[in-house]
Amino acid sequence: MRHFPAELLRRFGARLRVSLCRPRPGDGPFPGTGAHGHGTEEGSAVVEFTFLALLLMVPLVYFIVTVGQLQGGSFAVVGAADQAAKVFVAQDDAGRARAAAEQSAMLTLADYGHPAERATVAITCDRADCMSAGATVTVTVNLTVPLPMVPFGDSLRLDAGQLNATASQIVGRFR
């Protein structure tokens, strides 16, 4: 068995005591105070860690919330475009179909928590008569997603992104 030199064991013990925050022999009555009662800087690591954690975690959490808003907005526009296209082809009259599709899109966006004034709906057809059998109806929904938790964000026009989705449906022969 190999024997370690006494100096190496002493240094190892000193480093172990420091890493475990144990007082050194000869220290004062309280950990972290010297023999004469003067304080050391051993407790400042907690303060530094708390400060740096806040400094780094707040922007990270805000970024995650913003990405969540954008993801929710993308689900909303896809669902709104799909529902509007399906509602459009289910109607008998082109005027009522357009109104019902826009109402359906706005209702779907409201279900996801996005107000109607931040969205636009565009409906196009590949034929002059949108309600004729075999016509393809395309609905495009555009949505502006605001930055979350920004006071006066509407007046400053601070947006996280512009999202859009398109859905197409073919008007059936039998309705």
BELZILIN-V571597 format. One record per backbone hydrogen bond with DSSP energy under -0.5 kcal/mol. NH is the residue of the N-H (numbers start at 1). CO is the residue of the C=O. Records with the same first field share a line. If there is no record, write none. Layout:
BEGIN
NH: CO ; CO
END
This chain:
BEGIN
9: 5
10: 6
11: 7
12: 8
13: 9
14: 10
15: 11
16: 12
17: 13
18: 14
19: 15
20: 16
21: 18
22: 17
27: 24
28: 33
33: 30
34: 38
37: 34
40: 32
44: 41
45: 42
46: 43
47: 43
48: 44
49: 45
50: 46
51: 47
52: 48
53: 49
54: 50
55: 51
56: 52
57: 53
58: 54
60: 56
61: 57
62: 58
63: 59
64: 60
65: 61
66: 62
67: 63
68: 64
69: 65
70: 66
71: 67
72: 68
73: 69
74: 70
75: 71
76: 72
77: 73
78: 74
79: 75
80: 76
81: 77
82: 78
83: 79
84: 80
85: 81
86: 82
87: 83
88: 84
89: 85
90: 86 ; 87
91: 87 ; 88
97: 93
98: 94
99: 95
100: 96
101: 97
102: 98
103: 99
104: 100
105: 101
106: 102
107: 103
108: 104
109: 105
110: 106
111: 107
112: 108
113: 110
114: 109
118: 115
119: 116
120: 142
122: 140
124: 138
126: 136
130: 128
132: 129
134: 171
135: 132
137: 135 ; 169
138: 124
139: 167
140: 122
141: 165
142: 120
143: 163
144: 118
145: 143 ; 161
146: 144
147: 158
150: 147
151: 149
153: 150
156: 152
157: 153
158: 153
159: 157
160: 145
161: 145
163: 143
165: 141
167: 139
169: 137
171: 135
175: 173
END
